[in-house]
Amino acid sequence: MKIKKLLYVILGCIGLALGAVGAVLPLLPAFPFLLLAAFCFAKSSEKLHRWFTGTKLYKNNLESYVKGQGMTWKTKIRIMITVTVLMSIGFIMMHAVPVGRVVLACVWVFHILYFVFRVKTIKQTNGNR
């Protein structure tokens, strides 16, 4: 059990680091990495989870989604653009695998539909990015 918790802590720290970088860089979205960090910290340590959910990084980027309130359009668009760019690279590299391209295209379409229609949109406040 200790190894599993240690792996969660390490993965949570990696997610936190990438999320912090994503909060600053426009191309890298903070949201999925911070969500990973929240999940891993919750699985590994109550103390780490409490600390993380008390940070400004969590409150500005993740809190409203976790509470079921949704995301701002700006956050949704950043995530959708990043996923589109990354999936486009995979799509291009799969030129010899038509089935892979079809699967990737279906995943991309469902991803976009999910963020547009299933994730609630909230108004941007001063605290949100």
Rosetta blueprint (number, residue, H / E / L):
1 M L
2 K H
3 I H
4 K H
5 K H
6 L H
7 L H
8 Y H
9 V H
10 I H
11 L H
12 G H
13 C H
14 I H
15 G H
16 L H
17 A H
18 L H
19 G H
20 A H
21 V H
22 G H
23 A H
24 V H
25 L L
26 P L
27 L L
28 L L
29 P L
30 A L
31 F H
32 P H
33 F H
34 L H
35 L H
36 L H
37 A H
38 A H
39 F H
40 C H
41 F H
42 A H
43 K H
44 S H
45 S L
46 E H
47 K H
48 L H
49 H H
50 R H
51 W H
52 F H
53 T H
54 G L
55 T L
56 K H
57 L H
58 Y H
59 K H
60 N H
61 N H
62 L L
63 E H
64 S H
65 Y H
66 V H
67 K L
68 G L
69 Q L
70 G L
71 M E
72 T L
73 W H
74 K H
75 T H
76 K H
77 I H
78 R H
79 I H
80 M H
81 I H
82 T H
83 V H
84 T H
85 V H
86 L H
87 M H
88 S H
89 I H
90 G H
91 F H
92 I H
93 M H
94 M L
95 H L
96 A L
97 V L
98 P H
99 V H
100 G H
101 R H
102 V H
103 V H
104 L H
105 A H
106 C H
107 V H
108 W H
109 V H
110 F H
111 H H
112 I H
113 L H
114 Y H
115 F H
116 V H
117 F H
118 R H
119 V L
120 K L
121 T E
122 I L
123 K L
124 Q L
125 T L
126 N L
127 G L
128 N L
129 R L
